Amino acid sequence: MPDGPWPQRVLVVARWYPSHDAPSRGAFVADHVAALVAAGRDVRVVSWDVVGLAGGVARSDAALRAEAAWEQPVASRAAWNTGSAWGVAGVPVARLPVVTPGGDVTIPAEIAAHAALLVPFGATLAREWPFDLVYAHVGLPDGAAAAELADRVEVPLLVTEHSSRTSDQLADPAGRAAYARLAGSGRGVNAVGSELATMIETSLGWQAGSVAVIPNPVSLADFPLGDPSGRDPDELLWVGARRESKGMAVLLDAFAEARRTVPELHLRMIGDAPDAATERRWTSLAGDLGLVGSVTFEPSTDRAGVAAAMRRAGMFVHPSPHETFGMVAAEALASGLPIAHLRSGGVEEITAAAGAGREVAETGDASGLAAAILRLRSRLAGVDGSALRASIVGRYAPERVADALLERARSIAGSAGIAASDGTRAADGAADAPATVDALPDRVVVVGFRRPWAARRIGALPPDLAAGLVVVTEIESAARPVALPGAQRWIETDLDAVYAVRLQRLGGEPDPRRSSIRRLATALLHPLRARARRKLLLERRGLRLDAARAAVLQACAPGPAGRGVLVVALDAEDVDAASAALAAGAVLAPGSLRWLADAWADSAARGSSWPLAPGPA
């Protein structure tokens, strides 16, 4: 077993962790993981893989049945992959399914959904790999769900808060009650910035200093210092998500205003909008402002691409009105790139030591930001990039942050009577590295009868992986056509075929063009037919489920190699649809598509062959 200062084994719990469909999301959590690994800790990560629940509520019968079906698969060692493509390479990651319906969900229901599989999963893990500390990122729902696990296995809990939703959550009485349970013996809350820490303390009536301020680490190796001779002083850079909340309209207006004074300025924007309509809004606004040719909208890129852009630009512009931290600001300064920004809470805390390398807008509007850009542009030649980097190294170096986290963990452990010298808790059995999926099945069948959801999620997979899948979904609706992306085989099923035949025998659907009086008259003249229609309508859901089960069962017919079939479900109700196939010997995967992409990447790294064999005709 590992030895050395407590804690040695750390279980990180976080929704935000890089994945195939969101490789940059949660990069700051991965930075925390990397810092702890570099500090000699044995770390594993539990994240979540969202599965839908069409038209339901979080704790519905379908959700409970799906969670019960997943409980055994997620407890297997096959739930783990080694992060060979996303996250921190070599750090095991499990992607637990979490059933989250659309629409508004209460905070208690959201916590319950995230805890449903985490608690039994973690309790099983603790017997094989007895972790010393649960380290969660964001308080609600992640920290609250992790608190239930920490209670079950009796280990300390540390939570680092990053979320910009925290103030809204704490305005909800249920949110305040849930958050308050993150404090106490053996528990502690950190925040990545002072303003966020103060807000939490004030909202909950906690004593000042109860929430420790421990920032995110900055991956200094990924953001080397730029050479001043390689910079374009007229290039402004922005990196992030092109959302309204990030100040996009203010940025474009400010840039247009600054160009009226310095026409040579040009703006490079790297990132993605949440949808096509939002992207069109920004490009349209740029056109209206006369910025065509002076602003470029570029897609998201990896860290190497962002770092290269930061070494080329003359200044970084940060228009966001609110940030809990502001990672891109810290990365820019680490690259020696000066910053002009609005006051947002987290960003000015980061740039406070940047001296002449920062300019803070005096007002929170476009004119204020434009003036800050021009002031900073006028003195760029005198900015010392190495001093900007030093301001980051001194506060955000990974080893400094890791030391602070571990000291904080020892402090909260002491409050629960756990001595820092206790070492790692003894295992009931072996604490070997988790096994990953080595023996590939004959076929992977993805069940996704909610066609738009299936098309979007399959479309986000690596093409080589998608090409090897058999996907079972519903036929296209004439009212809402949805094109299907590439996969080896799509099996499109008419779930209403039996219902339609039986309805036709009863005269078909009543003509909606008839008046309500005529429809009532028809029902009175044919009471048995009307009663049969009502009964059939009540049976429709069951008929659809029977059709779905038959389609999945056919897709899961045993393959020629005899290695079996792996079923990946995209919705809680898709688990119901797979029940007959699972009873016949197919195996339910311990996750959804994020787990599958991780397993595929790990197999490729080991030289195994994907895609798999095609399904039956």
DOMI-446655 format. One line per 3 residues: number of its first residue (from 1); their letters; for each residue x, y, z of C-alpha. Coordinates in steps of 0.25 Angstrom, whole numbers, plus 2048, in hexadecimal, padded with zeros to 3 digits. Layout:
N
NUM> A> X:Y:Z ~ ...
//
This chain:
617
1> MPD> 800:800:800 ~ 805:80E:7FE ~ 80C:815:809
4> GPW> 80F:823:80D ~ 807:82F:812 ~ 7F8:82E:813
7> PQR> 7F0:82E:80A ~ 7F6:824:800 ~ 7EA:81F:7F8
10> VLV> 7E1:82A:7F3 ~ 7D3:828:7EC ~ 7D0:834:7E4
13> VAR> 7C1:836:7E1 ~ 7BD:840:7D6 ~ 7B3:842:7CB
16> WYP> 7BD:84B:7C4 ~ 7C8:842:7BE ~ 7CD:842:7B0
19> SHD> 7C6:838:7A7 ~ 7C5:835:798 ~ 7B9:83E:796
22> APS> 7BE:849:79F ~ 7CE:848:79F ~ 7D0:856:7A6
25> RGA> 7C4:855:7B0 ~ 7CA:853:7BD ~ 7D8:855:7B9
28> FVA> 7DB:85C:7C6 ~ 7D6:84F:7CE ~ 7E0:847:7C6
31> DHV> 7EB:852:7CA ~ 7E7:84F:7D9 ~ 7E9:840:7D6
34> AAL> 7F6:842:7CF ~ 7FB:84A:7DA ~ 7F7:840:7E5
37> VAA> 7FE:835:7DC ~ 80B:83D:7DB ~ 80A:83E:7EA
40> GRD> 80B:82F:7EB ~ 7FC:82C:7EE ~ 7F5:820:7E8
43> VRV> 7E9:826:7E1 ~ 7DC:821:7DB ~ 7D1:829:7D5
46> VSW> 7C2:827:7D5 ~ 7BA:82F:7CB ~ 7AC:82E:7C5
49> DVV> 7A6:82A:7B8 ~ 799:831:7B6 ~ 78E:828:7B1
52> GLA> 780:82E:7AE ~ 772:82B:7B2 ~ 768:82F:7A8
55> GGV> 75C:836:7AE ~ 75F:831:7BC ~ 764:836:7CA
58> ARS> 771:832:7D0 ~ 76C:828:7DA ~ 762:821:7D1
61> DAA> 760:812:7D0 ~ 768:812:7C3 ~ 773:819:7CA
64> LRA> 773:80F:7D5 ~ 773:803:7CD ~ 77E:808:7C4
67> EAA> 787:80B:7D1 ~ 784:7FE:7D6 ~ 788:7F7:7C9
70> WEQ> 795:7FF:7C9 ~ 799:7FD:7D7 ~ 7A0:7F0:7D5
73> PVA> 7A7:7F4:7C8 ~ 7AD:801:7CE ~ 7B2:7F9:7DA
76> SRA> 7BB:7F0:7D0 ~ 7C9:7F4:7CD ~ 7C5:7F6:7BF
79> AWN> 7BF:803:7C3 ~ 7CD:809:7C3 ~ 7D5:80E:7B8
82> TGS> 7E3:814:7B8 ~ 7E0:822:7B2 ~ 7E9:81F:7A6
85> AWG> 7E3:82A:79E ~ 7DB:833:7A7 ~ 7DE:838:7B5
88> VAG> 7EC:835:7BB ~ 7F2:829:7B4 ~ 7F4:81D:7BD
91> VPV> 7EA:822:7C8 ~ 7DE:818:7C8 ~ 7D1:81E:7C5
94> ARL> 7C3:818:7C7 ~ 7B7:81F:7C0 ~ 7AB:81C:7C8
97> PVV> 79D:81D:7C1 ~ 794:828:7C7 ~ 786:829:7C4
100> TPG> 782:837:7C1 ~ 775:83B:7BB ~ 773:848:7B3
103> GDV> 76D:854:7B9 ~ 76E:85A:7C7 ~ 773:850:7D2
106> TIP> 773:853:7E1 ~ 780:853:7E8 ~ 77D:847:7F1
109> AEI> 779:83F:7E4 ~ 786:843:7DD ~ 78E:83E:7E9
112> AAH> 786:831:7EA ~ 788:82E:7DB ~ 798:831:7DD
115> AAL> 798:828:7EA ~ 790:81D:7E5 ~ 79C:815:7DE
118> LVP> 7A7:81D:7E5 ~ 7A4:817:7F3 ~ 7A4:808:7F0
121> FGA> 7AF:80A:7E6 ~ 7B8:811:7F0 ~ 7B4:807:7FB
124> TLA> 7B9:7FC:7F2 ~ 7C5:803:7EE ~ 7C9:806:7FD
127> REW> 7CA:7F7:7FF ~ 7D4:7F5:7F4 ~ 7DB:802:7F4
130> PFD> 7D9:809:802 ~ 7DA:818:7FE ~ 7DE:822:809
133> LVY> 7D6:82E:804 ~ 7CB:831:7FB ~ 7CE:83E:7F3
136> AHV> 7C2:844:7EC ~ 7C1:850:7E3 ~ 7B6:859:7E4
139> GLP> 7AC:858:7F0 ~ 79F:855:7E9 ~ 79C:84B:7E5
142> DGA> 7AA:844:7E5 ~ 7AF:848:7F3 ~ 7A1:844:7F9
145> AAA> 7A1:837:7F2 ~ 7AF:834:7F6 ~ 7AC:838:804
148> ELA> 7A2:82C:804 ~ 7AD:823:7FF ~ 7B7:829:80A
151> DRV> 7AD:826:815 ~ 7AB:817:810 ~ 7BA:814:810
154> EVP> 7BE:81D:81B ~ 7C9:826:815 ~ 7CB:835:814
157> LLV> 7C5:83D:809 ~ 7CB:849:803 ~ 7C3:852:7F9
160> TEH> 7C9:85D:7F0 ~ 7BF:866:7EA ~ 7C0:86C:7DC
163> SSR> 7B2:86E:7D8 ~ 7AC:87B:7D3 ~ 79E:875:7D7
166> TSD> 7A1:874:7E6 ~ 79B:882:7EA ~ 78E:87D:7E3
169> QLA> 78E:870:7EA ~ 790:876:7F7 ~ 784:87F:7F5
172> DPA> 77C:872:7F5 ~ 779:86D:803 ~ 77B:85F:7FF
175> GRA> 788:863:7F9 ~ 78D:86A:806 ~ 789:85E:80E
178> AYA> 790:854:805 ~ 79D:85D:804 ~ 79D:85F:814
181> RLA> 79F:850:815 ~ 7AC:851:80E ~ 7B2:858:81A
184> GSG> 7B5:851:828 ~ 7BE:846:82E ~ 7C7:840:823
187> RGV> 7C1:84A:818 ~ 7C6:856:812 ~ 7C3:860:806
190> NAV> 7CD:867:7FE ~ 7CA:872:7F3 ~ 7D3:876:7E8
193> GSE> 7D2:885:7EB ~ 7D0:88E:7F6 ~ 7C3:894:7F1
196> LAT> 7BD:886:7F0 ~ 7C1:882:7FE ~ 7BB:88F:804
199> MIE> 7AE:88D:7FD ~ 7AD:87E:802 ~ 7B0:882:810
202> TSL> 7A6:88E:810 ~ 79B:886:80A ~ 79C:87B:814
205> GWQ> 7A0:883:820 ~ 7AD:87D:821 ~ 7B9:883:829
208> AGS> 7C3:88B:820 ~ 7CE:882:81C ~ 7C5:875:81C
211> VAV> 7C7:874:80D ~ 7D6:872:80A ~ 7DA:87A:7FD
214> IPN> 7E3:870:7F5 ~ 7E4:873:7E6 ~ 7E4:86A:7DA
217> PVS> 7F2:866:7D6 ~ 7F7:86C:7C9 ~ 7FE:861:7C0
220> LAD> 80B:86A:7BE ~ 811:85F:7B5 ~ 806:860:7AB
223> FPL> 807:870:7AA ~ 815:874:7A8 ~ 81A:882:7A8
226> GDP> 818:888:79A ~ 823:890:793 ~ 820:89F:792
229> SGR> 826:89F:784 ~ 81C:895:77F ~ 810:89D:784
232> DPD> 806:8A5:77B ~ 803:8B2:784 ~ 7F6:8B4:77C
235> ELL> 7F0:8A7:77E ~ 7E6:8A5:78A ~ 7E3:897:78E
238> WVG> 7D7:891:795 ~ 7D5:883:799 ~ 7C8:87C:79F
241> ARR> 7BA:878:79D ~ 7B3:882:794 ~ 7A7:884:79D
244> ESK> 79F:891:7A0 ~ 7A3:88F:7AF ~ 7B2:890:7AB
247> GMA> 7B0:89E:7A6 ~ 7B1:89C:797 ~ 7A8:8A8:793
250> VLL> 7B1:8B1:79C ~ 7BE:8AC:796 ~ 7B9:8AE:787
253> DAF> 7B4:8BC:78B ~ 7C1:8BF:792 ~ 7C9:8BA:787
256> AEA> 7C2:8C2:77D ~ 7C3:8CF:785 ~ 7D2:8CC:788
259> RRT> 7D5:8CB:778 ~ 7CF:8D9:776 ~ 7DC:8DD:77D
262> VPE> 7E6:8D2:779 ~ 7E0:8CD:76B ~ 7EC:8C3:76B
265> LHL> 7E6:8BB:776 ~ 7E0:8AD:773 ~ 7D9:8A3:77C
268> RMI> 7DB:894:77C ~ 7D0:88C:784 ~ 7D2:87D:787
271> GDA> 7C7:875:78C ~ 7B9:870:789 ~ 7AB:876:78B
274> PDA> 7A1:86D:792 ~ 799:86B:785 ~ 798:870:776
277> ATE> 78E:87B:779 ~ 797:881:783 ~ 7A3:881:77A
280> RRW> 79B:887:76F ~ 798:892:779 ~ 7A6:896:77B
283> TSL> 7AA:895:76D ~ 79E:89E:769 ~ 7A2:8A8:774
286> AGD> 7B0:8A8:76F ~ 7AB:8AB:761 ~ 7A2:8B6:766
289> LGL> 7AE:8BD:76E ~ 7B6:8BD:761 ~ 7C0:8B2:766
292> VGS> 7C0:8A9:75B ~ 7CE:8A6:758 ~ 7D3:8AB:765
295> VTF> 7CE:8A0:76E ~ 7CF:891:76C ~ 7C6:887:773
298> EPS> 7CE:87A:775 ~ 7C9:86D:77B ~ 7CE:867:788
301> TDR> 7DC:861:788 ~ 7E5:859:791 ~ 7EE:85F:79B
304> AGV> 7FA:85F:792 ~ 7F2:868:788 ~ 7ED:872:793
307> AAA> 7FC:873:798 ~ 801:876:78A ~ 7F6:880:788
310> MRR> 7FA:887:796 ~ 809:887:791 ~ 805:88F:785
313> AGM> 7FB:899:789 ~ 7FE:8A7:78E ~ 7F3:8A7:79A
316> FVH> 7E8:89E:79F ~ 7DA:8A4:7A1 ~ 7D1:89F:7AC
319> PSP> 7C3:8A5:7AB ~ 7BC:89B:7B5 ~ 7B4:8A3:7BF
322> HET> 7B5:897:7C9 ~ 7BF:88C:7CC ~ 7C2:883:7D8
325> FGM> 7D1:882:7D3 ~ 7D4:885:7C5 ~ 7DE:87A:7C0
328> VAA> 7E1:880:7B2 ~ 7E5:88D:7B9 ~ 7EF:885:7C1
331> EAL> 7F4:87E:7B5 ~ 7F6:88B:7AD ~ 7FE:891:7B8
334> ASG> 807:884:7B9 ~ 809:886:7AA ~ 80E:894:7AD
337> LPI> 801:89A:7A6 ~ 7FB:8A7:7AC ~ 7EC:8A8:7AF
340> AHL> 7E2:8B2:7AE ~ 7D5:8AE:7B5 ~ 7C8:8B2:7BC
343> RSG> 7C7:8B0:7CB ~ 7C1:8A2:7CD ~ 7C6:89D:7DB
346> GVE> 7CF:892:7D8 ~ 7D7:899:7CC ~ 7DC:8A5:7D4
349> EIT> 7E1:89C:7DF ~ 7E9:895:7D5 ~ 7EE:8A1:7CE
352> AAA> 7F1:8A9:7DB ~ 800:8A6:7DB ~ 801:8A9:7CC
355> GAG> 805:8B8:7CD ~ 806:8BF:7C0 ~ 802:8B2:7B9
358> REV> 7F3:8B4:7BC ~ 7E9:8BE:7BA ~ 7DB:8BE:7C1
361> AET> 7CF:8C5:7BB ~ 7CA:8D0:7C3 ~ 7BC:8CD:7BF
364> GDA> 7B5:8C0:7BC ~ 7B0:8C4:7AE ~ 7B6:8C3:7A0
367> SGL> 7BC:8D1:7A1 ~ 7C3:8CE:7AE ~ 7C9:8C2:7A8
370> AAA> 7CD:8C9:79B ~ 7D4:8D4:7A3 ~ 7DC:8C9:7AB
373> ILR> 7E0:8C2:79E ~ 7E6:8CF:799 ~ 7ED:8D3:7A6
376> LRS> 7F4:8C5:7A6 ~ 7F7:8C6:797 ~ 7FE:8D3:799
379> RLA> 808:8CD:7A3 ~ 80A:8BF:79D ~ 818:8C1:79A
382> GVD> 81C:8C3:7A8 ~ 815:8B7:7AE ~ 81F:8AC:7B3
385> GSA> 819:89E:7B0 ~ 822:897:7B9 ~ 81C:89F:7C5
388> LRA> 80E:89B:7C1 ~ 812:88D:7C1 ~ 819:88E:7CE
391> SIV> 80C:894:7D4 ~ 805:887:7D0 ~ 810:87D:7D4
394> GRY> 811:883:7E2 ~ 802:880:7E5 ~ 7FD:876:7DC
397> APE> 808:86C:7D9 ~ 802:85E:7DA ~ 80C:859:7E5
400> RVA> 807:865:7EE ~ 7F9:862:7EC ~ 7FB:854:7EF
403> DAL> 802:857:7FC ~ 7F6:860:800 ~ 7EC:856:7FC
406> LER> 7F3:84B:804 ~ 7F5:854:810 ~ 7E6:857:810
409> ARS> 7E3:848:80F ~ 7EB:845:81B ~ 7E5:851:823
412> IAG> 7D7:84C:820 ~ 7DB:83E:824 ~ 7E0:843:831
415> SAG> 7D3:849:834 ~ 7CD:83A:833 ~ 7D8:834:83B
418> IAA> 7E0:82E:830 ~ 7EF:830:832 ~ 7F7:834:826
421> SDG> 801:829:829 ~ 7F6:81E:829 ~ 7FA:81A:81B
424> TRA> 7F1:813:811 ~ 7E5:80B:816 ~ 7E7:7FC:815
427> ADG> 7E0:7F5:809 ~ 7D7:7E9:80B ~ 7DD:7E3:7FE
430> AAD> 7E7:7E7:7F3 ~ 7E8:7F6:7EF ~ 7ED:7F3:7E1
433> APA> 7EB:7FD:7D6 ~ 7DD:7FB:7D0 ~ 7DC:7F2:7C4
436> TVD> 7D7:7F8:7B7 ~ 7CF:7F2:7AC ~ 7D9:7E8:7A5
439> ALP> 7D0:7DE:79E ~ 7C8:7E5:794 ~ 7BA:7E0:792
442> DRV> 7B5:7DC:784 ~ 7AD:7E8:783 ~ 7A9:7F5:78A
445> VVV> 79B:7F8:789 ~ 797:806:78D ~ 788:808:791
448> GFR> 783:816:78E ~ 774:816:78B ~ 773:825:78D
451> RPW> 778:828:77F ~ 77D:837:780 ~ 785:833:78D
454> AAR> 78B:827:787 ~ 78F:82F:77A ~ 795:83A:782
457> RIG> 79D:831:78B ~ 7A1:827:780 ~ 7A6:833:778
460> ALP> 7AF:837:783 ~ 7B7:82A:783 ~ 7C4:828:77D
463> PDL> 7C1:824:76E ~ 7C9:817:76F ~ 7C1:813:77B
466> AAG> 7B3:817:776 ~ 7B7:80E:769 ~ 7B7:802:771
469> LVV> 7AA:803:779 ~ 79C:7FE:776 ~ 792:808:77B
472> VTE> 783:805:77D ~ 77A:811:77D ~ 76C:815:778
475> IES> 768:818:76A ~ 768:826:765 ~ 75C:82F:768
478> AAR> 756:836:75C ~ 753:842:766 ~ 761:842:76C
481> PVA> 76B:83C:762 ~ 779:839:768 ~ 784:835:75F
484> LPG> 78D:82A:765 ~ 79C:82B:766 ~ 7A6:820:761
487> AQR> 7A6:813:769 ~ 7A8:805:764 ~ 799:802:764
490> WIE> 78D:809:768 ~ 781:801:76B ~ 775:80A:76A
493> TDL> 768:804:771 ~ 75A:808:76F ~ 755:807:77E
496> DAV> 747:80A:77A ~ 745:800:76F ~ 73C:7F6:778
499> YAV> 735:802:77E ~ 732:808:770 ~ 72D:7FB:76A
502> RLQ> 723:7F9:776 ~ 71F:807:776 ~ 71C:806:767
505> RLG> 713:7FA:76A ~ 70B:804:773 ~ 709:80E:768
508> GEP> 716:816:76A ~ 718:823:771 ~ 70C:82C:772
511> DPR> 70C:836:768 ~ 711:843:76F ~ 70A:84C:764
514> RSS> 6FD:847:769 ~ 6F6:850:774 ~ 6F6:84C:782
517> IRR> 6E7:849:781 ~ 6E8:840:775 ~ 6F4:838:77C
520> LAT> 6EB:837:788 ~ 6DF:832:780 ~ 6E8:828:779
523> ALL> 6ED:823:787 ~ 6DE:822:78B ~ 6DA:81A:77F
526> HPL> 6E6:810:780 ~ 6E8:80F:78F ~ 6F0:802:78F
529> RAR> 6FA:807:784 ~ 6FC:814:78C ~ 6FF:80B:799
532> ARR> 708:802:791 ~ 710:80E:78C ~ 711:814:79A
535> KLL> 716:806:79F ~ 720:805:793 ~ 726:813:797
538> LER> 728:80E:7A5 ~ 72F:802:79F ~ 738:80A:795
541> RGL> 744:80C:79F ~ 745:7FD:7A1 ~ 744:7FA:793
544> RLD> 74F:804:790 ~ 758:7FD:79A ~ 755:7EF:795
547> AAR> 759:7F4:787 ~ 766:7FA:78D ~ 769:7EE:794
550> AAV> 767:7E5:788 ~ 770:7EE:780 ~ 77C:7EE:78A
553> LQA> 77B:7DF:78C ~ 77C:7DD:77D ~ 788:7E7:77C
556> CAP> 78F:7DF:788 ~ 78E:7D1:781 ~ 79B:7CA:785
559> GPA> 7A7:7CD:77C ~ 7B0:7C3:775 ~ 7BC:7C4:77E
562> GRG> 7B3:7C1:78A ~ 7B9:7CC:792 ~ 7AB:7D2:795
565> VLV> 7A4:7DF:793 ~ 7A6:7EC:79B ~ 79A:7F5:79C
568> VAL> 79C:804:79E ~ 78F:80C:7A3 ~ 78D:81B:7A0
571> DAE> 780:81C:7A8 ~ 77B:816:7B5 ~ 76F:811:7AC
574> DVD> 779:80B:7A3 ~ 77E:802:7AE ~ 76F:7FD:7AF
577> AAS> 770:7FB:7A0 ~ 77C:7F2:7A1 ~ 776:7E9:7AC
580> AAL> 773:7DE:7A3 ~ 781:7DE:79D ~ 787:7DF:7AA
583> AAG> 77F:7D3:7AF ~ 784:7CB:7A3 ~ 793:7CD:7A6
586> AVL> 797:7DB:7A1 ~ 79F:7E3:7AB ~ 79B:7F1:7B0
589> APG> 7A7:7FB:7AF ~ 7AB:802:7BC ~ 7A9:80F:7B6
592> SLR> 7A4:816:7A9 ~ 7AB:81D:79E ~ 7B6:824:7A6
595> WLA> 7B9:816:7AC ~ 7B9:810:79E ~ 7C2:81A:798
598> DAW> 7CC:819:7A4 ~ 7CC:80A:7A2 ~ 7CE:80B:793
601> ADS> 7DA:815:795 ~ 7E0:80B:79F ~ 7DF:7FF:796
604> AAR> 7E5:807:78B ~ 7F1:80B:794 ~ 7F3:7FC:797
607> GSS> 7F2:7F9:788 ~ 7E5:7F2:788 ~ 7DC:7F3:77C
610> WPL> 7CF:7FB:77B ~ 7C5:7FC:774 ~ 7BE:7EF:777
613> APG> 7B7:7E5:76E ~ 7AA:7EA:768 ~ 79C:7E6:76E
616> PA> 792:7DC:768 ~ 78B:7E0:75B
//
